[in-house]
């Protein structure tokens, strides 16, 4: 379960965007959508912070890897899952260069693979209980 986890999902394919968001919502994540690399950057700035970003590579204006690299350059180390249908053998190494909190999914992938990658990157969250301050 990803209860309490805020996830930003970016993909210009509405059907895949819907599917990915639905899986994450079923895991109890709070999901925000982006339809392009530019929208991804805008959502990070206006609706962040996020615990996880799930992004496609091929999107209009700015691809997902460019968007994540720019956030890394700005000091944002949010966990990321990069997904693509591109068959470029350099892509796994490019994703790995984003750091240990980055995962790669080759399309088509099973939605259970998405669930496993998200859980591995952010793990299940336990609810934080605050100490009872009554009587102090």
C-alpha positions in Angstrom: 0.0 0.0 0.0 1.1 3.5 -0.7 -1.1 5.2 1.8 -0.1 8.9 2.3 2.3 8.8 -0.7 2.0 11.7 -3.2 2.6 10.7 -6.8 2.9 12.8 -9.9 2.3 10.8 -13.1 3.3 12.3 -16.5 2.3 10.7 -19.8 0.9 12.2 -23.0 -1.0 9.0 -23.7 -4.4 9.4 -22.0 -5.1 5.7 -21.8 -1.8 4.8 -20.2 -2.0 7.9 -17.9 -5.5 6.6 -16.7 -4.2 3.1 -16.2 -1.1 4.1 -14.2 -3.1 6.6 -12.1 -5.8 4.0 -11.4 -3.2 1.4 -10.2 -1.6 4.0 -7.9 -5.0 5.1 -6.5 -5.9 1.5 -5.8 -2.7 1.4 -3.7 -4.1 4.4 -1.8 -1.7 7.0 -3.2 -2.6 10.6 -3.7 -2.2 11.0 -7.5 -1.7 14.2 -9.6 -1.6 14.1 -13.4 0.6 15.8 -16.0 0.2 15.6 -19.8 3.7 16.7 -20.9 7.2 17.4 -19.7 6.3 21.0 -19.3 3.2 20.1 -17.3 5.4 17.8 -15.1 7.7 20.7 -14.3 4.7 23.0 -13.6 3.1 20.4 -11.3 6.3 19.9 -9.4 6.5 23.6 -8.8 2.9 24.3 -8.0 1.5 21.1 -6.5 4.6 19.6 -4.9 6.3 18.2 -3.0 5.8 14.6 -4.3 7.2 11.4 -2.9 7.3 9.8 -6.4 7.3 10.8 -10.0 6.2 8.4 -12.7 7.0 9.7 -16.2 7.1 8.6 -19.8 10.1 9.6 -21.8 8.5 10.5 -25.1 6.3 13.6 -24.5 5.8 16.9 -26.2 8.1 19.9 -25.6 10.3 18.3 -22.9 10.7 14.5 -22.5 10.5 12.8 -19.2 14.3 12.3 -18.8 15.0 16.0 -19.6 12.4 17.0 -17.0 13.8 14.7 -14.3 17.4 15.8 -15.1 16.4 19.4 -14.7 14.8 18.7 -11.3 17.9 16.9 -10.2 20.0 19.9 -11.3 17.8 22.0 -9.1 18.5 19.8 -6.1 15.2 17.8 -6.1 15.9 14.2 -5.5 12.4 12.8 -5.7 12.1 9.1 -6.4 11.2 8.4 -10.1 10.0 5.6 -12.3 10.8 6.2 -16.0 8.8 4.3 -18.5 9.1 4.1 -22.3 8.3 2.1 -25.4 11.5 3.3 -27.0 14.0 0.5 -27.7 17.2 2.5 -27.2 19.8 0.4 -25.3 21.2 3.6 -23.7 18.0 4.3 -21.8 18.5 1.9 -18.8 21.9 3.5 -18.1 20.4 7.0 -18.5 17.8 6.1 -15.9 20.4 4.5 -13.6 22.4 7.8 -13.8 19.5 9.5 -12.1 20.5 7.8 -8.8 19.6 4.9 -6.6 16.0 6.2 -6.3 15.2 5.7 -10.0 13.6 2.7 -11.7 13.0 1.9 -15.3 9.9 0.2 -16.9 10.0 -0.9 -20.5 6.5 -0.7 -22.2 4.5 -2.7 -22.4 4.8 -3.7 -18.7 2.5 -5.4 -16.3 0.8 -3.1 -13.9 2.1 -5.4 -11.1 5.6 -4.3 -12.2 4.6 -0.7 -11.6 3.2 -1.6 -8.2 6.4 -3.4 -7.3 8.7 -0.5 -8.5 6.6 2.1 -6.6 6.6 0.1 -3.4 10.3 -0.5 -3.7 11.1 3.2 -4.2 8.8 4.7 -1.5 7.8 1.7 0.5 4.7 1.3 2.6 4.1 4.3 4.8 3.0 3.9 8.4 0.7 6.5 9.9 2.5 8.8 12.2 1.0 9.1 15.6 1.5 12.2 17.6 2.2 12.0 21.3 -0.7 12.9 23.6 0.1 16.3 25.0 -2.9 16.5 27.3 -2.0 17.2 30.9 1.3 18.9 30.2 
